[in-house]
Amino acid sequence: EYIHQQILKVLADYGVSEIAPGEGSAFDPHLHQPIESIETEDSSKDHTIANLIQKGYASGDPSKAGQAKVIRPARVNVFAFKN
């Protein structure tokens, strides 16, 4: 645990941040890699994240468009509205 915390601190010192979207977050193809599409009957969940499979990382702030370089996109499952 201690070594893991040290690695995260070094990454933060070099400006590397995690991309870890929560369930219901909007899907962004620049930050997320879809792994599986999960059908839903709720139209409000269409193109939102169902769950996080693997965290991603970016150099810079991924919340500010155009200011971050994605090192590895977050792997996610995405909801798709079933008509």
N, C-alpha and C positions, 0 to 999 in steps of 0.2 A: 504494500500500500504506500509506503514511504517513497519508494522509487517511482511509482506511478505518479504521485503528486509532484515529484521533482521534474519528471518529463513534461507534465502539463504546465508547470511553471516556466520551463525553458521555452516551450512552444509559445506561451503567452508573451514572454519577453521578446520573441522574434516576430510578434504580430500575427501568429497563427491562432485562429479561433475555430471552435466547433460549429458544425451545422447539424443541429439536432431538433428538427421540427416535431411538434407535438401533434396528436390526433386532432383532426379538424382544421389544421393549418392549410392555407392555400398551396396548391402544387405549383412549383416554379421550376420549369425545365432547365434553368441555368444553375440551379442549386441542388436539384433532386434527380435521382435516376430511378424511374419506375421499374419495379421488379414484377409486380403482379397487379392486375386490375380486379377489384372486388365489386361485384354488382350490389347496388343498393336501390331500394324503392323510394328513398327520401331524396327528392331533387335538390334540397339544400346542401347535401353532402357531395354533389357531383364535382369532380376534379379537386377533391380535398384529400388530405393524407389520412389513410386508415391506420397505419402503424409504421413505426421506424424499425428497419431491419438492421442498418449499420450507420453509425454517425459519419458525417463527412467533415472535411476541413477546408478552410479558406485562409488565404493570406490577406489580411485586412478585415473590414467589417462587412459580412455578407448581407446585413440588413440594408446597406446603402448600395443601391444599384450602380454598377459600373466602377465601384471603388474596391472590389475584392476580386482576387484571382482564386478560382476554385482549384484546390489541390486534388481533392477527391470528393465527388458529389455524395450526398447522403442517399442511401438506398432505402426506398420506401415502397409500401403498398398504397395504391390509390383507389378511392371509391369512384365508380362509374355508374351513373343513373341508368336504370333499366326501364325502358319505356313499356 
